[in-house]
Amino acid sequence: MKSRKELMQMIQKYDFALYDLMLYLDTHPHCTEGMRLFRKYRDKREEAVNEYVKNYGPIQALQSDTEKKWNWGKGPYPWEREAN
């Protein structure tokens, strides 16, 4: 199992790559390689986020498990030093 810090760094790297690819695809909408990379990093980010949420809790309030109890207030929050 990856540490909280490792997973958060992975998510941040994927977010950066995806944002960069979105800017590229805005000007090159028919680039198949750009689309392939976008899907690849989107899927990798989703896997990392799912692993983070499963092991350490939600990154966003919308990811709270409301079936059992509201767990968003359980810290540390992703932007706090302890979580990174």
N, C-alpha and C positions, 0 to 999 in steps of 0.2 A: 504494500500500500504506500502510495506517495504521501509525503507530508503536506500539511495545509499550505505551507509556503511554496512548495514545488508546484502544486496544482494551481495556485493563484498566479504564479509566474507563467505557467503554461497558458492559462486562460488569457492573460494580458498579452502574451505574444501572439496568440491566435487572433485576438481582437485587433491588434495592430495590423497584422497581415490582411485580415478581412477588410478593414477600413481602406487600406492601400489598394487592395484589389477592387473595391467598390468604386474608388476614384478612377482607376484605370478602366474599368468596364463602362463607366459613364461616357468615356470618350472612344472606347473600342468595344461596342456592344456585341459584335459578331465574332470576337476572338474566342475560339474554342478552348485554347490552352488557358486563357484567363478564367473562363467559366469552370474548367476542370479543377484549377487550383482553388477557386472560390468554394466549390462543393467540398473539396478535400479538407480545407481548413475549417469550413463550417461544421463538417462532421466531427473533426478532431476536437473542435471547441465544445461541441455538444457533449461528446464523451467525457471531456475533462470537467465540464460543469456538472454533469450527472454524478460523476465520481465525487466531486467536491461536496455537492449537496447531500449525497448519501452518507458520507463520512464525517462531514463537519458542519452541516446545516446549510440553510438557504443563503444565497448571495443576494437575492432580491426578495422583497416581501411576498411577491407573487409565487415564490417557490416554497412557501411555508406549508407544512403538512397540517391542513386544517381539519383533517379527519379525526385526529386524536386531540390535539391542542394547538394553540397558536405558538409557534416556535421561532418567530422572527425576533423577538426581544432577547433571545438567548444569545449571548455574545461569545467571542468578540465579533463585531461587525466587520465586513470585508475591508473597510477603509481604515480600520484601527490598526495600529502598529502590531499588536499581538497576533493579528490574523495574517500578517504578511511576513 
